[in-house]
Amino acid sequence: MEWIDEALVLSARPHGENAAVVTLLTATHGRHAGLVSGGQGVRAQPLLQPGNVVQAKWRARLSEHLGHYTLDLMANHTARWFDVPEVLSVIASACAVTEASLPERQPMPGIFAGLQALFQLTDPDLWGVAYVKWEMEILRALGYGLDISKCCVTGETENLAYVSPRSGRAVSLEAGRSYHDRLFPIPSFLLGSALWDADAVRQGLEMTGHFLSRHVFAHPHSRLLIATPGDLPRARQRLAEYYHAATRAVAEVAMA
């Protein structure tokens, strides 16, 4: 068995004395693991950074075997953003969420294309917003998409302000007024606004994180990343903590 495909590195874990089990998201073969000889070596580390784009050649005697990878680097995204913590946190979170949420060896071309587009952004200010939108696409692809097109109570399409944590559907400002504290506010950038801040990204992460935890990670595909069902991957938790801290910092400056 053999195939060649473009892929994104999701993780690399030590195996034996010097090899590594590398998990990729491939363009046409889905989330797929394989063994890389010498993967623990110094020379292999730049190649195996999460988020890197590689050309992967996979070979195995039988299709159900783990198999071996030969990888060639096509793009190193982490090196490009080594001095921008926000972007590095987004890359780490996206790779962890992908590995923990997607079934193995099932093609997910839309998720692959979305992740490629996210990692190719050139403006660091766009990464947080784009990441929230990408998590919404993950939810949609797995059958748990949110519907923010109209109010689930009145049917109106204007003045949408909240999302129900139960149904994942939008609620208008008026319909949700009396119980707004039990709803998720819809971030401005999901309603077409070109203006946003760290708090809007924080709101978006809280909303998508709730549905990922409830629907996707309640039965995770990777116990290495999700120790307790319902938890978010640690890298995803760190990303949320980053935007919480950024929101607090802005508030403190405003109060000074």
C-alpha positions in Angstrom: 0.0 0.0 0.0 1.3 3.4 -0.9 0.1 7.0 -1.5 1.4 10.5 -1.7 -0.6 13.5 -0.5 -0.2 17.1 0.8 -0.7 17.3 4.5 -0.6 19.4 7.6 1.4 18.2 10.6 -0.9 17.9 13.7 1.4 16.2 16.2 4.6 14.1 16.6 5.0 11.7 19.6 8.1 9.7 20.5 8.0 6.0 19.6 10.8 3.7 20.7 14.4 5.0 20.8 14.4 7.4 17.9 11.2 7.2 15.9 8.0 9.3 16.2 4.4 8.6 15.5 3.3 11.6 13.4 -0.4 12.5 12.9 -1.3 14.4 9.8 -4.4 16.0 8.3 -4.1 15.0 4.6 -5.8 16.6 1.7 -7.5 13.4 0.5 -6.9 10.7 3.2 -8.2 12.6 6.3 -6.5 12.4 9.7 -3.8 9.8 9.3 -1.0 8.6 11.5 2.3 7.0 10.5 5.8 6.3 11.8 8.7 8.6 10.9 12.1 7.0 11.4 14.5 9.4 13.2 11.5 11.5 14.2 13.1 12.3 17.6 16.3 13.6 16.1 17.4 17.2 16.1 17.2 17.4 12.3 13.6 16.2 12.3 12.3 18.7 14.8 11.8 21.7 12.4 10.0 19.4 9.9 7.5 18.0 12.5 6.3 21.2 14.0 2.4 21.4 14.3 1.0 23.4 11.4 3.8 22.7 8.9 2.7 21.8 5.4 4.4 18.7 4.1 4.3 16.3 1.2 3.7 12.9 2.7 4.5 9.5 1.2 2.9 6.7 3.2 3.8 3.1 2.8 2.5 -0.1 4.6 2.2 -3.8 3.8 -1.6 -3.7 4.6 -4.0 -0.7 4.6 -4.9 -1.2 8.3 -1.2 -1.0 9.4 0.3 2.1 11.0 2.8 2.4 8.1 5.8 4.6 7.6 5.9 8.2 6.4 8.5 10.0 4.3 8.0 13.7 4.6 9.2 16.7 2.7 8.7 20.2 4.1 6.6 22.6 1.9 5.9 25.4 4.4 6.9 26.2 8.0 4.2 28.3 9.5 5.4 28.3 13.1 8.8 29.7 12.0 7.1 32.5 10.2 5.2 33.5 13.4 7.8 32.6 16.1 7.5 36.0 17.7 3.7 36.4 17.7 2.3 34.4 20.7 -1.4 34.9 19.5 -0.8 33.3 16.2 1.3 30.4 17.7 -1.5 29.8 20.1 -4.1 29.6 17.3 -1.9 27.2 15.3 -1.4 24.9 18.4 -5.2 25.0 19.2 -6.3 24.3 15.6 -4.0 21.3 15.3 -5.1 19.9 18.7 -8.8 20.4 18.0 -8.4 18.8 14.6 -6.6 15.7 15.9 -9.1 15.2 18.8 -12.3 15.8 16.8 -11.9 14.2 13.4 -12.4 10.5 12.8 -9.3 8.7 11.5 -8.7 8.1 7.8 -12.0 9.7 6.7 -11.4 12.4 4.0 -12.3 15.9 5.2 -11.4 18.1 2.3 -13.4 21.1 3.6 -11.7 21.0 7.0 -8.3 20.7 5.3 -9.0 23.6 3.0 -10.2 25.8 5.9 -7.1 25.0 7.9 -4.9 25.8 5.0 -6.6 29.1 4.5 -6.3 29.9 8.2 -2.6 29.1 8.3 -1.9 31.2 5.2 -3.3 34.5 6.7 -0.7 37.3 6.6 -2.4 39.7 9.0 -2.0 38.6 12.7 -5.0 40.7 13.7 -7.3 38.4 11.6 -6.2 35.1 13.2 -8.5 35.1 16.2 -11.6 35.9 14.2 -10.8 33.4 11.4 -10.1 30.7 14.0 -13.6 31.1 15.6 -15.2 30.8 12.1 -13.1 27.7 11.5 -14.3 26.1 14.7 -17.9 26.8 13.5 -17.0 25.0 10.3 -15.7 22.0 12.3 -19.0 21.9 14.2 -21.0 22.1 10.9 -18.9 19.3 9.3 -19.4 17.0 12.2 -23.2 17.6 12.2 -23.4 20.1 15.0 -23.6 23.4 13.1 -24.9 26.5 14.7 -27.7 28.4 13.0 -27.4 32.2 13.4 -29.5 33.1 10.4 -32.8 33.8 12.2 -34.3 33.9 15.7 -35.5 30.5 16.9 -38.3 32.1 18.9 -39.7 34.7 16.5 -38.2 33.8 13.2 -37.0 37.3 12.6 -33.6 37.8 10.8 -32.8 41.3 12.3 -31.4 42.3 15.7 -30.0 38.9 16.4 -27.9 39.0 19.6 -27.6 35.6 21.2 -27.2 31.9 20.7 -29.0 29.3 22.8 -26.6 26.9 24.6 -29.2 24.2 24.1 -30.2 24.4 20.5 -27.3 26.3 19.0 -29.7 28.6 17.3 -29.9 32.4 17.3 -32.1 34.5 19.6 -33.1 38.1 18.9 -32.3 40.9 21.3 -35.9 41.3 22.3 -36.7 37.6 22.6 -33.7 37.0 24.8 -33.9 40.1 26.9 -35.4 38.4 30.0 -32.9 35.6 30.1 -29.8 37.0 28.3 -27.5 35.9 31.1 -28.2 32.3 30.1 -27.4 32.8 26.5 -24.1 33.3 24.5 -23.7 36.7 22.9 -23.1 36.5 19.2 -19.7 38.1 18.5 -19.9 41.2 16.3 -17.8 39.7 13.5 -20.3 36.8 13.0 -23.0 39.4 12.3 -21.1 41.1 9.5 -19.3 43.8 11.5 -15.8 44.7 10.3 -15.0 45.9 13.9 -14.0 43.5 16.7 -11.7 43.3 19.7 -10.2 40.6 21.9 -13.4 40.4 23.9 -15.4 39.5 20.7 -12.9 36.7 20.0 -13.2 35.6 23.6 -17.0 35.5 23.3 -16.7 33.5 20.1 -14.4 31.0 21.7 -16.7 30.5 24.7 -19.6 29.8 22.4 -17.9 27.4 20.1 -16.0 25.8 23.0 -19.3 25.0 24.7 -20.6 23.1 21.7 -17.3 21.3 21.0 -17.2 20.2 24.6 -20.9 19.1 24.6 -21.1 17.4 21.3 -17.6 16.6 20.0 -15.3 16.0 22.9 -17.9 14.1 25.0 -16.7 11.2 22.8 -13.2 12.2 21.7 -11.2 10.3 19.0 -7.9 10.9 20.9 -7.6 10.1 24.5 -4.0 11.5 24.4 -5.5 15.0 24.0 -8.8 14.6 25.9 -8.2 12.8 29.2 -11.7 13.5 30.5 -14.7 13.3 28.2 -16.1 16.8 27.6 -12.8 18.6 28.2 -11.2 20.8 25.5 -7.7 20.0 24.4 -5.1 21.8 26.6 -3.9 23.9 23.7 -7.5 25.0 23.1 -7.8 26.0 26.8 -4.6 28.0 26.6 -5.9 29.9 23.6 -9.1 30.8 25.5 -6.9 31.9 28.4 -4.9 34.1 26.1 -8.0 36.1 25.0 -9.3 36.3 28.5 -6.0 37.9 29.6 -6.1 40.2 26.6 -9.6 41.3 27.5 -8.6 42.0 31.1 -5.6 44.0 30.0 -7.7 46.2 27.8 -10.2 46.7 30.6 -7.5 47.6 33.1 -6.0 50.2 30.7 -9.5 51.7 30.2 -10.0 52.1 33.9 -6.5 53.6 34.6 
